[in-house]
């Protein structure tokens, strides 16, 4: 199965979110640009990229809201001049870490802005609870200070798990159980408050974001391996969807009318890629109904 480039020229894209067309059209994909601190809409049929909002800092991941807006995890910003990834790096524009709310007209406000480290990824549950990871700024310290938070429908938040070295991507299994990419592995947060490793070390190196199909398989962005690794619910490694060339794969999501297209953000060189016709659909998109 070959990856097709569907959009280019986005500086360090992350956090893809599929937006179905309520009128039954093709739908669009929304991604963040961590380097430019923006939210971008991608027309996957012709590759056009349209800016939705400028958020500053390091806009990291997005989730759709029922009113047509978005929630965005804001990590506070990364000084890309110090990374030597770009000949002409974007200016460093740090902002307060937290959760930003993008209105349908592109207006940006904070939903939460107090006491967060570097919010990274988020997912919306069937009961409208938002789960998000809050690791330390990268590179992480040796102390396990990462946390997982929830947001209720009224916009209030709570810490639900602590003590992570670097909790990164987050997703929900078909039964609603929360799974996070932690350090070099994949960790399940059990309903009784416990934790169990699905796999302690991903093949091919570190993972970043992830998504889940209807049968509970995990699709994990395998950063340096440059592609998406597929695992069974028990952690068995079953497939690697590689992207030609070199790069850094940051996150992935399912989309398309039948949810059988897998989209991945390629932080470097700055592409969005797609694999069409996957055998199992991804889980349905759950827009948030909060304020």
VOBA-1610 file (N, C-alpha, C; in pm, whole numbers, padded with zeros to 5 digits, always signed):
BEGIN
Unk+00085-00119+00000Unk+00000+00000+00000Unk+00089+00124+00000Unk+00069+00211-00096Unk+00157+00326-00114Unk+00097+00453-00056Unk+00183+00536+00000Unk+00141+00665+00052Unk+00135+00766-00062Unk+00029+00846-00064Unk+00014+00951-00164Unk+00023+01087-00095Unk+00107+01175-00146Unk+00116+01310-00091Unk-00006+01389-00136Unk-00082+01444-00041Unk-00203+01518-00074Unk-00191+01667-00047Unk-00088+01709+00026Unk-00063+01851+00049Unk+00083+01870+00088Unk+00138+01987+00055Unk+00278+02016+00083Unk+00290+02158+00138Unk+00410+02190+00187Unk+00441+02327+00223Unk+00391+02373+00358Unk+00355+02280+00447Unk+00312+02316+00582Unk+00431+02291+00675Unk+00472+02395+00748Unk+00592+02378+00830Unk+00559+02304+00960Unk+00614+02186+00967Unk+00596+02092+01077Unk+00448+02069+01110Unk+00375+02006+01017Unk+00234+01976+01044Unk+00218+01870+01152Unk+00110+01881+01226Unk+00077+01790+01336Unk-00075+01782+01349Unk-00119+01700+01444Unk-00257+01698+01491Unk-00366+01694+01388Unk-00366+01601+01291Unk-00472+01600+01189Unk-00609+01567+01248Unk-00712+01633+01195Unk-00850+01607+01238Unk-00939+01609+01115Unk-01013+01501+01094Unk-01102+01493+00978Unk-01233+01565+01010Unk-01281+01643+00913Unk-01406+01719+00928Unk-01504+01675+00821Unk-01596+01586+00852Unk-01696+01545+00752Unk-01781+01664+00709Unk-01824+01662+00585Unk-01912+01766+00534Unk-02055+01731+00574Unk-02125+01815+00655Unk-02262+01781+00697Unk-02359+01774+00581Unk-02323+01835+00468Unk-02410+01829+00350Unk-02383+01708+00264Unk-02288+01623+00308Unk-02259+01502+00233Unk-02149+01516+00131Unk-02075+01628+00133Unk-01965+01647+00040Unk-01842+01568+00080Unk-01729+01605+00019Unk-01607+01527+00036Unk-01547+01538+00175Unk-01571+01648+00246Unk-01507+01669+00374Unk-01367+01725+00356Unk-01310+01774+00465Unk-01175+01831+00461Unk-01095+01782+00579Unk-00966+01807+00572Unk-00874+01771+00679Unk-00819+01899+00740Unk-00811+01905+00871Unk-00752+02018+00940Unk-00626+01971+01011Unk-00518+02048+00999Unk-00392+02016+01065Unk-00339+02142+01132Unk-00252+02123+01230Unk-00180+02236+01287Unk-00044+02249+01219Unk+00013+02368+01229Unk+00154+02390+01197Unk+00222+02427+01328Unk+00303+02336+01382Unk+00371+02363+01508Unk+00469+02478+01491Unk+00538+02481+01378Unk+00640+02583+01355Unk+00582+02723+01342Unk+00468+02735+01276Unk+00409+02867+01253Unk+00297+02900+01352Unk+00257+02804+01435Unk+00153+02830+01533Unk+00019+02859+01469Unk-00018+02779+01368Unk-00141+02805+01293Unk-00225+02679+01280Unk-00351+02701+01241Unk-00443+02594+01209Unk-00477+02605+01062Unk-00460+02495+00986Unk-00474+02499+00841Unk-00578+02395+00796Unk-00658+02433+00696Unk-00754+02339+00637Unk-00700+02291+00503Unk-00699+02160+00484Unk-00647+02098+00362Unk-00762+02040+00280Unk-00772+02081+00156Unk-00864+02018+00062Unk-00790+01898+00003Unk-00828+01779+00044Unk-00751+01660+00007Unk-00774+01620-00138Unk-00869+01685-00205Unk-00892+01651-00346Unk-00797+01725-00439Unk-00752+01846-00398Unk-00663+01922-00486Unk-00540+01979-00415Unk-00524+01952-00285Unk-00405+01994-00213Unk-00404+02138-00167Unk-00513+02212-00188Unk-00516+02351-00143Unk-00511+02358+00010Unk-00434+02455+00061Unk-00421+02475+00205Unk-00470+02615+00238Unk-00565+02624+00329Unk-00625+02752+00366Unk-00609+02774+00516Unk-00558+02889+00555Unk-00538+02918+00697Unk-00671+02946+00765Unk-00695+02877+00877Unk-00816+02900+00956Unk-00790+03003+01065Unk-00673+02989+01133Unk-00645+03078+01246Unk-00496+03077+01277Unk-00449+03189+01333Unk-00313+03199+01387Unk-00324+03196+01539Unk-00256+03098+01600Unk-00266+03078+01744Unk-00138+03114+01818Unk-00028+03137+01744Unk+00100+03163+01808Unk+00158+03038+01870Unk+00273+03053+01934Unk+00334+02943+02007Unk+00351+02819+01923Unk+00314+02705+01980Unk+00323+02577+01910Unk+00190+02506+01910Unk+00101+02544+01817Unk-00027+02475+01804Unk+00002+02328+01771Unk-00050+02235+01851Unk-00001+02098+01843Unk-00102+01996+01788Unk-00227+02000+01833Unk-00327+01905+01785Unk-00464+01971+01788Unk-00554+01921+01704Unk-00685+01983+01690Unk-00796+01878+01702Unk-00911+01924+01750Unk-01033+01843+01752Unk-01148+01932+01713Unk-01238+01881+01630Unk-01351+01959+01582Unk-01455+01979+01693Unk-01525+02093+01686Unk-01638+02122+01774Unk-01767+02123+01691Unk-01879+02101+01756Unk-02006+02091+01683Unk-02049+02223+01619Unk-01997+02335+01669Unk-02036+02463+01611Unk-01951+02500+01490Unk-01861+02412+01447Unk-01775+02440+01334Unk-01639+02493+01372Unk-01615+02514+01501Unk-01485+02558+01549Unk-01397+02440+01589Unk-01293+02469+01668Unk-01196+02366+01705Unk-01142+02390+01845Unk-01100+02282+01909Unk-01012+02287+02025Unk-00870+02258+01978Unk-00773+02329+02033Unk-00633+02309+01994Unk-00547+02301+02120Unk-00462+02200+02127Unk-00363+02194+02234Unk-00248+02287+02197Unk-00214+02375+02289Unk-00108+02474+02267Unk+00009+02439+02358Unk+00123+02398+02297Unk+00237+02358+02380Unk+00321+02474+02428Unk+00288+02595+02387Unk+00360+02713+02431Unk+00462+02766+02333Unk+00512+02678+02244Unk+00605+02723+02142Unk+00739+02652+02148Unk+00798+02632+02032Unk+00931+02571+02019Unk+01018+02668+01939Unk+01140+02691+01986Unk+01233+02778+01913Unk+01298+02696+01802Unk+01241+02702+01683Unk+01291+02621+01574Unk+01428+02666+01524Unk+01470+02787+01559Unk+01606+02831+01523Unk+01710+02745+01592Unk+01677+02694+01711Unk+01772+02611+01785Unk+01774+02467+01737Unk+01678+02428+01652Unk+01672+02290+01605Unk+01749+02268+01476Unk+01781+02375+01404Unk+01853+02368+01276Unk+01778+02286+01171Unk+01645+02284+01180Unk+01565+02211+01084Unk+01534+02294+00959Unk+01539+02426+00974Unk+01504+02514+00862Unk+01615+02615+00837Unk+01643+02640+00709Unk+01740+02744+00675Unk+01688+02881+00715Unk+01558+02901+00702Unk+01494+03026+00740Unk+01386+02995+00842Unk+01424+02972+00968Unk+01327+02926+01067Unk+01224+03033+01098Unk+01103+02989+01137Unk+01001+03085+01177Unk+01042+03155+01305Unk+00994+03276+01329Unk+01027+03345+01454Unk+00969+03272+01573Unk+01040+03280+01684Unk+00995+03218+01808Unk+00891+03310+01872Unk+00767+03261+01882Unk+00658+03341+01936Unk+00592+03265+02051Unk+00658+03255+02167Unk+00601+03177+02277Unk+00472+03239+02329Unk+00380+03152+02368Unk+00255+03194+02431Unk+00230+03103+02551Unk+00124+03131+02624Unk+00090+03051+02741Unk+00044+02911+02699Unk+00103+02806+02756Unk+00053+02670+02726Unk-00090+02653+02777Unk-00170+02575+02705Unk-00306+02551+02748Unk-00390+02492+02637Unk-00520+02510+02649Unk-00615+02465+02547Unk-00681+02588+02487Unk-00667+02603+02356Unk-00725+02717+02286Unk-00854+02677+02217Unk-00943+02774+02205Unk-01071+02755+02138Unk-01073+02843+02014Unk-01088+02780+01898Unk-01098+02853+01772Unk-01244+02857+01731Unk-01301+02977+01724Unk-01440+02993+01684Unk-01455+02970+01535Unk-01578+02946+01487Unk-01597+02923+01343Unk-01544+03036+01255Unk-01537+03161+01309Unk-01485+03272+01229Unk-01334+03289+01242Unk-01267+03197+01314Unk-01122+03202+01328Unk-01073+03277+01450Unk-01164+03334+01528Unk-01124+03401+01651Unk-01067+03301+01751Unk-00955+03339+01815Unk-00886+03248+01906Unk-00895+03300+02049Unk-00939+03214+02140Unk-00940+03244+02283Unk-00884+03123+02357Unk-00865+03138+02487Unk-00823+03025+02570Unk-00943+02967+02642Unk-00956+02835+02636Unk-01051+02765+02720Unk-00988+02739+02856Unk-00858+02700+02855Unk-00781+02673+02976Unk-00640+02729+02957Unk-00589+02800+03058Unk-00457+02862+03040Unk-00377+02872+03168Unk-00407+02789+03267Unk-00340+02803+03396Unk-00281+02671+03443Unk-00148+02667+03460Unk-00083+02554+03524Unk-00048+02438+03435Unk-00046+02458+03303Unk-00015+02347+03213Unk+00132+02351+03171Unk+00183+02235+03131Unk+00324+02223+03092Unk+00340+02247+02943Unk+00296+02153+02860Unk+00307+02167+02714Unk+00203+02076+02649Unk+00073+02108+02660Unk-00032+02020+02605Unk-00002+01975+02463Unk-00024+01845+02438Unk+00026+01783+02315Unk-00083+01729+02225Unk-00163+01634+02272Unk-00262+01569+02187Unk-00393+01557+02264Unk-00504+01540+02190Unk-00635+01533+02254Unk-00729+01445+02173Unk-00834+01398+02242Unk-00935+01313+02179Unk-01066+01333+02252Unk-01178+01323+02180Unk-01311+01346+02237Unk-01382+01212+02253Unk-01432+01186+02373Unk-01503+01061+02402Unk-01651+01072+02368Unk-01719+00957+02368Unk-01862+00952+02335Unk-01945+01037+02431Unk-01901+01049+02558Unk-01977+01127+02656Unk-01939+01274+02655Unk-01863+01316+02553Unk-01821+01455+02533Unk-01704+01496+02622Unk-01646+01403+02696Unk-01525+01435+02772Unk-01407+01444+02676Unk-01326+01548+02693Unk-01203+01562+02617Unk-01087+01512+02703Unk-01006+01423+02646Unk-00885+01376+02712Unk-00766+01439+02643Unk-00668+01488+02721Unk-00547+01541+02656Unk-00423+01516+02740Unk-00312+01502+02669Unk-00182+01480+02734Unk-00114+01613+02759Unk-00037+01617+02868Unk+00033+01738+02909Unk+00175+01702+02953Unk+00261+01668+02856Unk+00398+01634+02891Unk+00478+01761+02922Unk+00600+01745+02971Unk+00686+01862+02986Unk+00734+01911+02850Unk+00784+02033+02842Unk+00841+02080+02715Unk+00954+01989+02671Unk+00970+01978+02539Unk+01072+01890+02483Unk+01205+01964+02477Unk+01321+01899+02507Unk+01338+01760+02552Unk+01296+01742+02697Unk+01238+01625+02729Unk+01182+01606+02863Unk+01290+01589+02969Unk+01260+01628+03093Unk+01352+01602+03204Unk+01349+01455+03244Unk+01435+01417+03335Unk+01438+01277+03380Unk+01325+01247+03478Unk+01271+01350+03543Unk+01162+01327+03637Unk+01030+01305+03562Unk+00950+01209+03608Unk+00822+01181+03540Unk+00715+01282+03583Unk+00705+01392+03511Unk+00612+01499+03550Unk+00496+01513+03451Unk+00488+01426+03348Unk+00379+01435+03251Unk+00246+01395+03312Unk+00139+01453+03257Unk+00005+01430+03312Unk-00096+01408+03199Unk-00207+01347+03236Unk-00324+01337+03147Unk-00439+01408+03215Unk-00507+01495+03139Unk-00619+01573+03190Unk-00747+01537+03115Unk-00860+01574+03175Unk-00987+01571+03105Unk-01051+01710+03109Unk-01137+01736+03011Unk-01219+01856+03009Unk-01365+01812+03003Unk-01445+01865+03092Unk-01588+01835+03092Unk-01661+01925+02991Unk-01784+01895+02968Unk-01862+01971+02870Unk-01873+02118+02909Unk-01866+02148+03040Unk-01878+02288+03084Unk-01745+02363+03074Unk-01639+02295+03028Unk-01510+02360+03009Unk-01415+02348+03125Unk-01457+02289+03237Unk-01367+02270+03350Unk-01280+02146+03328Unk-01164+02144+03395Unk-01070+02034+03372Unk-01031+01966+03502Unk-00972+01847+03488Unk-00923+01771+03603Unk-00803+01688+03559Unk-00708+01669+03650Unk-00596+01578+03627Unk-00642+01438+03661Unk-00625+01344+03567Unk-00674+01207+03591Unk-00560+01106+03602Unk-00439+01142+03561Unk-00325+01051+03572Unk-00197+01134+03571Unk-00098+01091+03649Unk+00028+01163+03661Unk+00145+01066+03652Unk+00266+01121+03655Unk+00387+01038+03663Unk+00434+00982+03531Unk+00408+01052+03420Unk+00453+01006+03289Unk+00586+01071+03254Unk+00676+00994+03191Unk+00801+01051+03143Unk+00776+01145+03027Unk+00700+01099+02927Unk+00662+01186+02816Unk+00537+01129+02751Unk+00420+01165+02805Unk+00294+01120+02745Unk+00267+01206+02622Unk+00250+01141+02509Unk+00246+01211+02381Unk+00107+01195+02317Unk+00095+01109+02216Unk-00034+01088+02153Unk-00135+01024+02247Unk-00264+01047+02220Unk-00370+00990+02301Unk-00485+00951+02210Unk-00550+00838+02241Unk-00662+00788+02162Unk-00752+00704+02251Unk-00870+00671+02199Unk-00965+00587+02271Unk-00990+00459+02194Unk-00994+00348+02266Unk-01029+00220+02205Unk-01180+00215+02180Unk-01227+00116+02103Unk-01371+00109+02075Unk-01459+00106+02199Unk-01409+00051+02311Unk-01489+00048+02434Unk-01470+00173+02519Unk-01392+00271+02471Unk-01372+00396+02542Unk-01250+00401+02630Unk-01174+00291+02639Unk-01053+00291+02720Unk-00948+00383+02659Unk-00878+00458+02744Unk-00779+00555+02698Unk-00643+00490+02681Unk-00576+00525+02571Unk-00442+00475+02541Unk-00352+00594+02511Unk-00232+00594+02567Unk-00137+00702+02539Unk-00005+00644+02489Unk+00062+00722+02405Unk+00201+00694+02371Unk+00284+00751+02485Unk+00354+00663+02556Unk+00432+00705+02672Unk+00577+00660+02655Unk+00669+00759+02664Unk+00812+00729+02646Unk+00831+00656+02513Unk+00874+00531+02512Unk+00899+00457+02389Unk+00793+00350+02361Unk+00683+00354+02437Unk+00583+00248+02421Unk+00441+00300+02414Unk+00348+00205+02431Unk+00205+00232+02422Unk+00142+00180+02551Unk+00069+00268+02622Unk+00021+00238+02756Unk-00130+00255+02764Unk-00196+00155+02823Unk-00342+00160+02841Unk-00374+00206+02983Unk-00465+00306+02995Unk-00512+00351+03125Unk-00642+00277+03155Unk-00639+00182+03245Unk-00753+00095+03268Unk-00862+00168+03347Unk-00988+00127+03331Unk-01099+00197+03397Unk-01088+00202+03549Unk-01014+00107+03610Unk-01001+00106+03756Unk-00889+00196+03805Unk-00830+00275+03716Unk-00723+00365+03755Unk-00584+00307+03738Unk-00575+00182+03693Unk-00446+00120+03673Unk-00387+00150+03536Unk-00272+00091+03512Unk-00203+00109+03384Unk-00145-00025+03341Unk-00146-00049+03211Unk-00084-00170+03160Unk-00019-00141+03025Unk+00099-00194+03007Unk+00168-00175+02881Unk+00104-00259+02772Unk+00074-00197+02661Unk+00037-00271+02541Unk+00165-00318+02473Unk+00262-00228+02465Unk+00397-00262+02422Unk+00490-00158+02483Unk+00599-00203+02546Unk+00689-00110+02614Unk+00784-00040+02518Unk+00815-00105+02405Unk+00902-00044+02304Unk+00846-00068+02166Unk+00810+00037+02100Unk+00762+00024+01963Unk+00877-00011+01871Unk+00852-00101+01777Unk+00952-00130+01675Unk+00976-00005+01592Unk+01099+00015+01550Unk+01130+00128+01463Unk+01157+00258+01534Unk+01148+00259+01668Unk+01176+00383+01741Unk+01052+00444+01802Unk+01064+00569+01842Unk+00961+00637+01918Unk+00832+00655+01838Unk+00721+00660+01911Unk+00593+00696+01853Unk+00557+00840+01888Unk+00458+00893+01815Unk+00412+01029+01842Unk+00260+01024+01857Unk+00182+01068+01758Unk+00038+01057+01766Unk-00012+00922+01720Unk-00141+00895+01744Unk-00198+00766+01703Unk-00348+00779+01681Unk-00405+00679+01614Unk-00549+00667+01599Unk-00585+00519+01602Unk-00715+00488+01601Unk-00764+00352+01624Unk-00872+00319+01522Unk-00873+00193+01473Unk-00980+00153+01382Unk-01092+00084+01459Unk-01198+00046+01386Unk-01318-00010+01450Unk-01292-00144+01518Unk-01186-00212+01480Unk-01153-00340+01542Unk-01048-00325+01653Unk-01013-00201+01686Unk-00924-00176+01798Unk-00777-00176+01764Unk-00741-00182+01636Unk-00598-00175+01600Unk-00547-00033+01619Unk-00420-00023+01657Unk-00356+00106+01676Unk-00271+00141+01554Unk-00280+00265+01514Unk-00200+00318+01403Unk-00115+00430+01464Unk+00015+00403+01481Unk+00102+00493+01556Unk+00202+00559+01461Unk+00209+00692+01465Unk+00309+00764+01387Unk+00447+00731+01443Unk+00525+00659+01364Unk+00658+00612+01402Unk+00759+00715+01350Unk+00797+00809+01434Unk+00863+00932+01390Unk+00982+00908+01297Unk+01094+00861+01353Unk+01216+00849+01273Unk+01207+00736+01171Unk+01123+00635+01196Unk+01106+00527+01099Unk+01034+00577+00974Unk+00967+00692+00985Unk+00903+00761+00873Unk+00786+00681+00817Unk+00683+00673+00899Unk+00563+00602+00855Unk+00471+00576+00973Unk+00374+00488+00953Unk+00275+00455+01054Unk+00283+00306+01083Unk+00298+00273+01210Unk+00306+00133+01251Unk+00170+00087+01299Unk+00129-00034+01257Unk-00002-00087+01291Unk+00015-00202+01389Unk-00059-00196+01500Unk-00053-00299+01603Unk-00193-00349+01636Unk-00201-00479+01665Unk-00325-00537+01715Unk-00352-00487+01857Unk-00475-00501+01907Unk-00505-00455+02043Unk-00414-00514+02151Unk-00359-00633+02125Unk-00269-00694+02225Unk-00124-00650+02207Unk-00097-00560+02112Unk+00038-00510+02091Unk+00116-00580+01982Unk+00059-00682+01921Unk+00129-00751+01812Unk+00149-00656+01694Unk+00273-00647+01649Unk+00308-00560+01536Unk+00270-00633+01407Unk+00178-00574+01328Unk+00127-00645+01210Unk+00163-00581+01077Unk+00196-00450+01077Unk+00223-00385+00949Unk+00293-00252+00972Unk+00371-00210+00872Unk+00430-00076+00874Unk+00398-00009+00742Unk+00331+00106+00749Unk+00297+00183+00631Unk+00403+00291+00614Unk+00499+00266+00529Unk+00611+00356+00514Unk+00583+00471+00418Unk+00655+00581+00439Unk+00648+00697+00352Unk+00782+00707+00279Unk+00783+00717+00147Unk+00910+00723+00074Unk+00996+00842+00119Unk+01127+00825+00108Unk+01219+00932+00143Unk+01245+00936+00292Unk+01296+01050+00338Unk+01326+01068+00480Unk+01233+01174+00538Unk+01214+01168+00668Unk+01127+01266+00731Unk+01096+01229+00874Unk+01001+01301+00933Unk+00959+01279+01071Unk+00806+01276+01073Unk+00748+01159+01095Unk+00603+01143+01093Unk+00547+01173+01232Unk+00451+01266+01239Unk+00410+01318+01369Unk+00276+01268+01421Unk+00178+01242+01332Unk+00046+01204+01382Unk-00035+01147+01266Unk-00153+01093+01297Unk-00237+01034+01192Unk-00381+01031+01237Unk-00472+01021+01140Unk-00614+01008+01169Unk-00682+00942+01050Unk-00801+00885+01073Unk-00882+00831+00965Unk-00976+00939+00913Unk-01011+00927+00785Unk-01104+01020+00726Unk-01161+00966+00597Unk-01219+01055+00517Unk-01287+01014+00396Unk-01431+00976+00426Unk-01512+00967+00323Unk-01655+00939+00340Unk-01680+00806+00411Unk-01592+00707+00387Unk-01611+00575+00448Unk-01513+00549+00563Unk-01436+00651+00601Unk-01337+00642+00709Unk-01233+00534+00682Unk-01205+00507+00557Unk-01105+00406+00522Unk-00978+00469+00463Unk-00967+00600+00471Unk-00843+00667+00431Unk-00767+00707+00556Unk-00639+00669+00562Unk-00554+00707+00673Unk-00468+00824+00629Unk-00478+00935+00703Unk-00396+01053+00676Unk-00286+01062+00781Unk-00168+01104+00739Unk-00057+01124+00833Unk+00009+01257+00804Unk+00048+01326+00912Unk+00125+01449+00899Unk+00273+01415+00904Unk+00346+01465+00807Unk+00489+01441+00795Unk+00559+01571+00833Unk+00594+01584+00962Unk+00651+01708+01012Unk+00765+01759+00927Unk+00850+01670+00888Unk+00954+01697+00788Unk+00938+01591+00681Unk+00929+01635+00555Unk+00955+01768+00499Unk+00837+01866+00502Unk+00725+01832+00562Unk+00612+01925+00568Unk+00497+01885+00479Unk+00472+01754+00469Unk+00367+01701+00383Unk+00250+01648+00466Unk+00137+01633+00399Unk+00028+01547+00447Unk+00016+01434+00346Unk+00016+01309+00395Unk+00008+01194+00306Unk-00115+01112+00340Unk-00154+01025+00246Unk-00275+00944+00266Unk-00255+00805+00210Unk-00317+00708+00277Unk-00330+00571+00226Unk-00479+00546+00210Unk-00524+00516+00092Unk-00666+00495+00068Unk-00703+00347+00071Unk-00828+00319+00099Unk-00881+00184+00090Unk-00833+00089+00197Unk-00814+00138+00322Unk-00777+00048+00429Unk-00891-00051+00455Unk-00858-00175+00496Unk-00962-00278+00508Unk-01063-00252+00618Unk-01023-00179+00724Unk-01112-00153+00837Unk-01127-00004+00857Unk-01249+00047+00871Unk-01267+00191+00893Unk-01212+00235+01028Unk-01176+00362+01036Unk-01141+00420+01165Unk-01265+00446+01247Unk-01244+00471+01375Unk-01357+00506+01461Unk-01419+00639+01417Unk-01548+00657+01437Unk-01613+00782+01393Unk-01557+00904+01464Unk-01563+01018+01396Unk-01522+01146+01454Unk-01626+01188+01557Unk-01579+01240+01670Unk-01669+01284+01777Unk-01645+01433+01802Unk-01720+01523+01736Unk-01702+01666+01763Unk-01743+01699+01907Unk-01677+01800+01965Unk-01703+01839+02102Unk-01821+01935+02109Unk-01906+01922+02212Unk-02026+02005+02224Unk-02014+02111+02332Unk-01894+02128+02388Unk-01877+02222+02497Unk-01885+02368+02454Unk-01857+02460+02548Unk-01872+02603+02521Unk-01770+02656+02420
//
